[in-house]
Every structure is written in structure tokens, then in C-alpha cells.
Amino acid sequence: MVAAVEARKSLEHVEAMEGGPAHAVGPFARRAAVVIAVLAGLLAIATLLSNEAVKGSINWQTRAALSRSLEETNEIKGFVGTNAAHELVLLAGAENSPRQANALRHAARLDDQAARTFGPRAHVLARRAAAAEATHEDEDERHLRFEVGSAVLEIGIVLASVAIITRLRWLVGGGILAGVIGVVFVAAGLLV
């Protein structure tokens, strides 16, 4: 019976040395593993937010480009309308006839229509484009902050992982510090 107990203890000792079933993880390694798990969770959140910010940035840049394109198209339409009015005036000539008076009235209507129709639209489209460009810049800034936060969280995970292997406590502290800095960058991205 004593021999069986001694054999069992020897087996457990060998398994512990080889990392087998009897291997016990010490409190330091458990704490470091928890730090790694928390940092990995935060990294997942930061990555998700970063991806959403990229999508938002692209969408707002597309909206800005569309508004600018519509604004330019609108300006061209106004230019064409005004030119058509000027051509009518030139074609009417210097004669004082009912035909010339009719052409001048039509030219004035075209000029007025171009001013009333395309002028206000140009202002609305310019405001829309400027707002979309500003939002695009905000989304770019958010993305940058989320990306920096993600990188710092990854560094924290590496430091805490190396701490488990080397048993250097200051590496866990460095991992925690990196985690805090990463969270600050992510929070800053949420506040943009």
C-alpha cells in the first residue's frame, strides 16, 4: 500500500514536471491569464468600433462627393440657362420689333428661372457637402483612435503573455498599463 502511494506521488511529480494533468497553474499565471482575457475582450471591442468607423468614414466621404457632384452639375445647368438667355438677346439683335421684345422677355424668364432654381440648390448642396466632409473627418479621427487603442491593447496582451513564461511581474503591470492606455484611446474615439 505504501509503495502504491509512493508510486502515485512519483507519477504526479513527473506529470507536474511535464505539464500533464497534475500540473497546477500558480496564482501569478492565473492573474496574468485573466489580464490577457480582459485585454483580448477589449481588443475585440476596439476592433469592432474601428471597423464601424471605417465604414462610416467611407459612407460620409461618398455622400460628400455626391453632394459636390450634384452642386457642380447644378452650377453647369445654371450656366447653360444663363448662356441660353444671353444668346437669345444676341440673336434678337438691335431691332425694335415684337419678335425682339418676345425674345428679350423669354431671355429674362430663362435668366430668372436659372437664378431661382439653381441658386438655392447650390447653397443647399454646398452645405450638405461641407457637413458630410466634416463628418467624414470625424469618422477618420475615430478610426485612428480606435486603431491606436487596438495596437496598445495588443501590446498589453503580448506583455502579459510573456509574463506567464518569464514570471516577471513587471510585465503584467506593463500589460495592465497598456490596457488602460488602450481603453483611453478607445474612449477618446467614442467621444469624437
Protein Blocks (a to p, Z undefined) as FASTA:
>chain_A
ZZmmmmmmmmmmmmmmnopaklccdfklmmmmmmmmmmmmmmmmmmmmmmmmmmmmmmmm
mmmmmmmmmmmmmmmmmmmmmmmmmmmmmmnombdcfklmmmmmmmmmmmmmmmmmmmmm
mmmmmmmmmmmmmmmmmmmmmmmmmmmmmmmmmmmmmmmmmmmmnopaklmmmmmmmmmm
mmmmmmmmmmZZ
